[in-house]
Amino acid sequence: MVQAARADAQRNRELLLGAARDAFAAHGTDASLRDVARSAGVGIGTLYRHFPTREALLEALLDSNFEELRAGAEELLGSPREPQDALHAWLTALAAGARTYVGLPESIMAALADENSKLHASCAAMRASCARLLDRAQKAGTVRSGVTASEVIALAIGLAWAAQQPGAPPDSMARLLSTAMHGLAVPG
Amino acid sequence: MVQAARADAQRNRELLLGAARDAFAAHGTDASLRDVARSAGVGIGTLYRHFPTREALLEALLDSNFEELRAGAEELLGSPREPQDALHAWLTALAAGARTYVGLPESIMAALADENSKLHASCAAMRASCARLLDRAQKAGTVRSGVTASEVIALAIGLAWAAQQPGAPPDSMARLLSTAMHGLAVPG
């Protein structure tokens, strides 16, 4: 019974995170939490039991985003893809996630910088996975040595921020990231 | 007499803009306007005569920034520098200016996108100068064709934004921009 209740709670938590992600993407981080609970199919009380404040919800969302990126990097490391392609695919996922809602690029950069942040552990794990992807491509001789994981992350998040600004054409993220990937490549 | 008064007013305006730029760089755009007037050596009344609101002052600052960038591009176009180097120098100036204070990268991107902005004319002139620098480097065969002026500007401003985030190492702007320049280069 306790286990079933726990599984239920875990399921609700995931439904809430999914609904929050969609709502923040569509309406910004001021989106109605009542609507989030409604979309998740739970009551507002359940939402507040999991996430006492809007900040707690945003933080949990970011934490799960970092965890997904870490898992995605591990998957790419195990795949037969070219190391440089794998890095490009991962940075595309990072940038795509980072532009989900206004303010997210700032939050990611802050979490990376602040060692006292609750998110620092998941953030550092994400960066470590990126470092492994980068290192592999550098060892394969296709990506410039001397570039750090923090730099390629800053590059991708900076471009995600630029592509998120009003007036940016819909394909600008892919085009900017492609230029950045050319910049990371060893020429020839 | 009228001319002397006009020259005086023009001089005060420039002193105020210089003082505001320094104050916003040091203390953010909430910096005290009384301190700005004091640094410029004028009374607060003179400041408000030139700039009725803080927004008007920020707008004038941005306008003069765009004009300087346009003039800088023209100067580079007339210099004997390599076209690719000239573009790199100009993007460095753009990015350095863009990170002067928090919120400036956003304002620049907004001015570029909004055709109804008061800043649109100076912004478009700045972009046109960038296009001439870019075109020259593309014709020289050292910078990739198919990249637009809007894209290289978005690239530089995105990296300026990233380099402005807390925790970014002091040399990150130069390093990120160097990667971007490698990305713009025709390989080989």
Interface residues (C-beta under 8 A of the other chain):
Chain A: P105 E106 M109 A110 L112 A113 D114 R144 V147 E151 A154 L155 I157 G158 L159 A160 W161 A162 A163 Q165 P166 G167 A168 S172 R175 L176 T179 A180 M181 H182 G183 L184 A185 P187 G188
Chain B: P105 E106 M109 A110 L112 A113 D114 R144 V147 E151 A154 L155 I157 G158 L159 A160 W161 A162 A163 Q165 P166 G167 A168 S172 R175 L176 T179 A180 M181 H182 G183 L184 A185 P187 G188
